[in-house]
Amino acid sequence: MKIGEIAKLAGVSPSTVSRVFNHHASISEEVREKVLAIAREHAYHPRLTAKQRNVVIITPYSSMYPPQCCVEMILMALTGELPKRGFRLEILPHDNLERLASMQFCAAAAIGAEPEDFRNWSNEQNVPLIMIDRDMETHSPDVYVVRPDVAMGVELALDKLTASGRKRIGCIIHGKPGTGNADLRAEAIRKYMKKKNLPEMIHFGDDQEYLEIIGKLLRRKIDALFCPGGSGGILAAYALSLFGKQIPEDVALIASEQTFFSRYGIPPQTTISPDYTELASAVADVIESRINGEPVKRKTVLPYVLIERESV
């Protein structure tokens, strides 16, 4: 199918169709939605010129992912991988999404975004959206998922702790139920504890709550802490020092990797982490396959790794 045929079906001029695909702000929402609906119906994707090889990286609210956590590591990996494949990057904060209507881009990648925020993506855009580090059912033909295997990360951490003889493992998941990957982590922890017949001590918390939660867990005689997400490793180490506990002699600790802290903690922390380079490569693969009209998997799930140091 050609632009002229889409224009005829939509009852508009070919130049109007071209402006829709190039995100001109002068096009009404009614015309935009009509043209995009016809394009979807006929599986039409406009060809990209060199000037259009722009990828928009949508970064999340700081309340979802605090500064100095995995967002920076994902961004670092994307800025290393995508330019090598000839793409230019534009960073767009989540609270500026309305700017997308006036931007020219061939794909967007949203880090840790909530699926509900993009439920109308295919009605508004004719380019792929890759949801990074988030699990969701993709009913849109233009939305794809690239994420690490959260359950695998949980199992790696808890296997390491139990293999060291720890039986009373307190778990603090960064965030609140229903946000981010908190529910996936909680479900995986519950399944593991049930399988191993271990006590279930799971808490959800934001940064300011870790000290109080760890105090409560110490009263329950924990011998290990698992703190996935956010800045859990830093916060847990600080709280344990205030309570006079040594790592790992009194309490073993595993958290999520933070490149600029985990290896330099006292002691250096054992962590779990996605392979961020592999994640960025998978995002680039989705974009290139979609541009080239090749089949694209709706979901790509990548393994976690355990980085062993001295906190267990």
C-alpha positions as CSV (number, residue, x, y, z in Angstrom):
1,M,0.0,0.0,0.0
2,K,1.1,3.6,-0.8
3,I,0.4,6.9,0.8
4,G,-1.9,7.8,-2.0
5,E,-4.1,4.8,-1.3
6,I,-4.3,5.6,2.4
7,A,-5.2,9.2,1.5
8,K,-8.0,8.0,-0.8
9,L,-9.4,5.7,1.9
10,A,-9.2,8.5,4.5
11,G,-10.6,11.2,2.2
12,V,-7.6,13.5,2.6
13,S,-4.7,14.5,0.5
14,P,-1.4,12.6,0.3
15,S,0.4,15.6,1.8
16,T,-2.0,15.4,4.8
17,V,-1.2,11.7,5.3
18,S,2.5,12.6,5.1
19,R,2.0,15.3,7.8
20,V,0.3,12.7,10.0
21,F,3.3,10.4,9.8
22,N,5.6,13.2,10.5
23,H,3.8,14.4,13.6
24,H,2.8,17.8,12.4
25,A,0.9,19.6,15.1
26,S,-1.4,21.3,12.5
27,I,-3.3,18.0,11.9
28,S,-6.6,17.6,13.9
29,E,-6.9,14.6,16.2
30,E,-9.9,13.3,14.2
31,V,-7.8,13.2,10.9
32,R,-4.8,11.8,12.7
33,E,-6.8,8.9,14.3
34,K,-8.5,8.1,11.0
35,V,-5.3,8.0,9.0
36,L,-3.5,5.9,11.7
37,A,-6.5,3.5,11.9
38,I,-6.3,2.9,8.1
39,A,-2.6,2.4,8.3
40,R,-3.0,-0.2,11.1
41,E,-5.7,-2.0,9.2
42,H,-3.5,-2.5,6.2
43,A,-0.3,-3.0,8.3
44,Y,1.3,0.0,6.7
45,H,4.5,1.5,8.2
46,P,6.0,4.6,6.6
47,R,9.6,4.4,5.4
48,L,12.1,6.2,7.4
49,T,14.7,8.6,6.1
50,A,18.1,9.2,7.8
51,K,16.6,12.3,9.4
52,Q,13.9,10.3,11.1
53,R,16.1,7.8,12.9
54,N,15.3,9.5,16.2
55,V,14.4,7.4,19.3
56,V,12.6,9.0,22.2
57,I,13.6,7.7,25.6
58,I,10.8,8.4,28.1
59,T,12.1,8.6,31.6
60,P,9.9,8.0,34.7
61,Y,8.8,10.1,37.6
62,S,11.4,10.2,40.4
63,S,8.9,8.8,42.8
64,M,8.8,5.5,40.8
65,Y,12.5,5.2,40.3
66,P,14.7,7.4,42.6
67,P,17.8,9.1,41.1
68,Q,21.0,7.0,41.1
69,C,19.2,3.7,40.5
70,C,18.6,1.4,37.5
71,V,17.3,4.3,35.3
72,E,20.8,5.7,35.0
73,M,22.2,2.2,34.2
74,I,19.5,1.6,31.5
75,L,20.1,5.1,30.0
76,M,23.8,4.5,30.0
77,A,23.3,1.2,28.1
78,L,20.9,2.7,25.6
79,T,23.1,5.7,24.9
80,G,25.9,3.2,24.2
81,E,24.0,0.8,22.0
82,L,21.5,2.8,19.9
83,P,24.0,5.4,18.4
84,K,26.1,2.4,17.3
85,R,23.2,1.4,15.2
86,G,22.7,4.8,13.6
87,F,20.0,6.2,15.9
88,R,19.9,9.5,17.7
89,L,18.3,9.8,21.1
90,E,16.0,12.4,22.6
91,I,15.3,12.2,26.4
92,L,11.7,13.1,27.3
93,P,10.5,13.2,31.0
94,H,7.2,11.3,31.5
95,D,5.4,14.5,32.5
96,N,6.1,16.1,29.1
97,L,4.4,13.4,27.0
98,E,2.3,15.9,25.2
99,R,5.4,17.0,23.3
100,L,5.3,13.7,21.4
101,A,2.7,15.1,19.1
102,S,5.1,17.6,17.7
103,M,8.3,15.4,17.6
104,Q,9.6,13.4,14.7
105,F,10.8,9.9,15.8
106,C,10.9,6.3,14.6
107,A,10.4,4.7,17.9
108,A,10.0,5.4,21.6
109,A,11.3,3.4,24.6
110,A,9.7,4.0,28.1
111,I,11.7,3.1,31.1
112,G,9.6,1.7,34.0
113,A,6.4,3.3,32.8
114,E,2.9,2.2,33.9
115,P,1.1,0.4,31.0
116,E,-2.1,2.4,31.6
117,D,-0.3,5.6,30.6
118,F,0.1,4.3,27.1
119,R,-3.2,2.5,26.5
120,N,-4.0,4.7,23.5
121,W,-0.6,4.6,21.9
122,S,-1.6,3.0,18.6
123,N,-4.5,5.5,18.2
124,E,-2.0,8.4,18.5
125,Q,1.2,7.0,17.0
126,N,2.3,4.8,14.1
127,V,5.7,3.9,15.5
128,P,6.8,1.2,18.0
129,L,6.8,1.8,21.7
130,I,9.1,-0.5,23.8
131,M,8.2,-0.8,27.5
132,I,11.5,-1.4,29.4
133,D,11.5,-3.2,32.8
134,R,7.8,-3.6,33.0
135,D,5.6,-6.6,32.5
136,M,2.3,-6.2,30.7
137,E,-0.1,-7.8,28.2
138,T,0.4,-6.1,24.8
139,H,-2.9,-5.7,23.0
140,S,-1.6,-2.9,20.8
141,P,0.2,-3.8,17.6
142,D,2.8,-1.1,18.2
143,V,3.7,-1.9,21.9
144,Y,6.5,-4.3,22.8
145,V,8.0,-5.4,26.1
146,V,11.7,-5.8,27.0
147,R,12.2,-6.7,30.6
148,P,14.4,-8.8,32.9
149,D,13.1,-12.0,34.5
150,V,12.1,-10.7,38.0
151,A,11.3,-14.1,39.4
152,M,14.7,-15.4,38.3
153,G,16.4,-12.5,40.1
154,V,14.5,-13.2,43.3
155,E,15.4,-16.9,43.1
156,L,19.1,-16.2,42.6
157,A,19.2,-13.9,45.6
158,L,17.3,-16.2,47.9
159,D,19.2,-19.3,46.8
160,K,22.5,-17.5,47.7
161,L,21.2,-16.6,51.1
162,T,19.8,-20.0,52.0
163,A,22.9,-21.7,50.7
164,S,24.9,-19.7,53.3
165,G,22.7,-21.1,56.0
166,R,20.3,-18.1,56.4
167,K,16.8,-19.1,57.4
168,R,15.1,-16.0,58.6
169,I,15.2,-13.6,55.6
170,G,13.5,-10.3,55.8
171,C,12.5,-8.8,52.4
172,I,12.0,-5.1,51.7
173,I,10.6,-4.4,48.3
174,H,11.1,-0.8,47.1
175,G,7.8,0.9,46.2
176,K,4.2,0.3,46.9
177,P,1.9,-2.6,45.9
178,G,0.5,-2.1,42.4
179,T,3.4,0.1,41.2
180,G,6.5,-0.8,39.3
181,N,7.6,-4.4,39.7
182,A,6.7,-4.6,43.4
183,D,3.9,-7.1,42.9
184,L,6.0,-9.4,40.7
185,R,8.8,-9.4,43.3
186,A,6.4,-10.1,46.2
187,E,4.8,-13.0,44.4
188,A,8.1,-14.6,43.6
189,I,9.3,-14.2,47.2
190,R,6.1,-15.8,48.5
191,K,6.4,-18.7,46.2
192,Y,10.0,-19.3,47.2
193,M,9.4,-19.1,50.9
194,K,6.5,-21.5,50.6
195,K,8.5,-23.9,48.6
196,K,11.4,-23.8,51.1
197,N,9.1,-23.8,54.2
198,L,10.6,-20.5,55.4
199,P,8.9,-17.7,57.3
200,E,7.5,-15.0,55.1
201,M,8.6,-11.5,56.2
202,I,7.8,-9.2,53.3
203,H,7.5,-5.4,53.5
204,F,7.0,-2.7,50.9
205,G,8.7,0.7,51.5
206,D,9.9,4.0,50.2
207,D,13.3,5.3,51.1
208,Q,12.3,7.0,54.3
209,E,10.6,3.8,55.6
210,Y,13.6,1.5,55.5
211,L,15.0,2.4,58.9
212,E,11.7,1.6,60.7
213,I,11.1,-1.6,58.7
214,I,14.6,-2.9,59.4
215,G,14.1,-2.2,63.1
216,K,11.0,-4.2,63.1
217,L,12.6,-7.1,61.2
218,L,15.6,-7.2,63.6
219,R,13.1,-7.7,66.5
220,R,11.9,-10.8,64.6
221,K,15.5,-12.1,64.7
222,I,16.3,-12.0,61.0
223,D,19.7,-13.2,59.9
224,A,19.5,-11.9,56.3
225,L,18.0,-9.0,54.3
226,F,16.9,-9.1,50.6
227,C,16.2,-5.5,49.4
228,P,15.4,-5.5,45.6
229,G,14.7,-2.2,43.8
230,G,15.5,1.4,44.5
231,S,18.4,2.3,46.7
232,G,17.8,-0.6,49.1
233,G,21.4,-1.6,49.4
234,I,22.6,1.8,50.6
235,L,19.6,2.2,52.9
236,A,19.9,-1.2,54.5
237,A,23.6,-0.8,55.1
238,Y,23.0,2.5,56.8
239,A,20.1,1.2,59.0
240,L,22.1,-1.9,60.1
241,S,25.0,0.3,61.1
242,L,22.7,2.4,63.3
243,F,21.4,-0.7,65.0
244,G,25.0,-1.9,65.6
245,K,24.8,-4.9,63.2
246,Q,27.7,-6.2,61.2
247,I,27.3,-7.3,57.5
248,P,27.5,-10.3,57.0
249,E,28.4,-11.5,60.4
250,D,25.0,-10.5,62.0
251,V,22.9,-10.0,58.9
252,A,23.7,-11.0,55.4
253,L,22.5,-8.6,52.7
254,I,21.6,-8.8,49.0
255,A,20.2,-5.8,47.1
256,S,19.8,-4.6,43.5
257,E,23.1,-3.6,41.8
258,Q,24.0,0.1,41.8
259,T,27.2,0.5,39.8
260,F,28.5,3.5,41.8
261,F,27.9,2.1,45.3
262,S,27.5,-1.7,45.4
263,R,31.1,-2.5,44.8
264,Y,32.4,0.2,47.1
265,G,30.2,-0.5,50.1
266,I,31.7,-1.7,53.4
267,P,31.6,-4.5,52.8
268,P,31.1,-4.6,49.0
269,Q,27.6,-5.8,48.4
270,T,26.4,-9.0,46.7
271,T,23.7,-8.0,44.3
272,I,21.3,-9.0,41.5
273,S,21.3,-7.2,38.2
274,P,19.9,-7.4,34.7
275,D,22.6,-7.4,31.9
276,Y,22.0,-3.8,30.9
277,T,24.0,-4.1,27.7
278,E,21.9,-7.1,26.6
279,L,18.7,-5.2,27.5
280,A,19.8,-2.2,25.4
281,S,20.7,-4.6,22.5
282,A,17.2,-6.2,22.7
283,V,15.5,-2.8,22.5
284,A,17.6,-1.9,19.4
285,D,16.7,-5.3,17.9
286,V,13.0,-4.6,18.3
287,I,13.3,-1.1,16.7
288,E,15.4,-2.4,13.7
289,S,13.1,-5.4,13.1
290,R,10.1,-3.2,13.1
291,I,11.6,-0.6,10.7
292,N,12.7,-3.4,8.4
293,G,9.3,-5.0,8.4
294,E,10.5,-8.2,10.0
295,P,8.6,-10.3,12.6
296,V,9.0,-8.9,16.1
297,K,8.4,-10.8,19.4
298,R,5.9,-9.1,21.6
299,K,7.9,-9.8,24.7
300,T,11.6,-10.3,25.3
301,V,12.5,-11.6,28.8
302,L,16.2,-11.5,29.7
303,P,18.0,-13.3,32.6
304,Y,19.3,-11.7,35.8
305,V,22.8,-12.3,37.1
306,L,24.1,-12.6,40.6
307,I,27.1,-10.5,41.4
308,E,28.9,-12.1,44.3
309,R,30.9,-9.9,46.7
310,E,31.3,-9.9,50.5
311,S,27.9,-9.1,52.1
312,V,26.8,-12.8,52.3
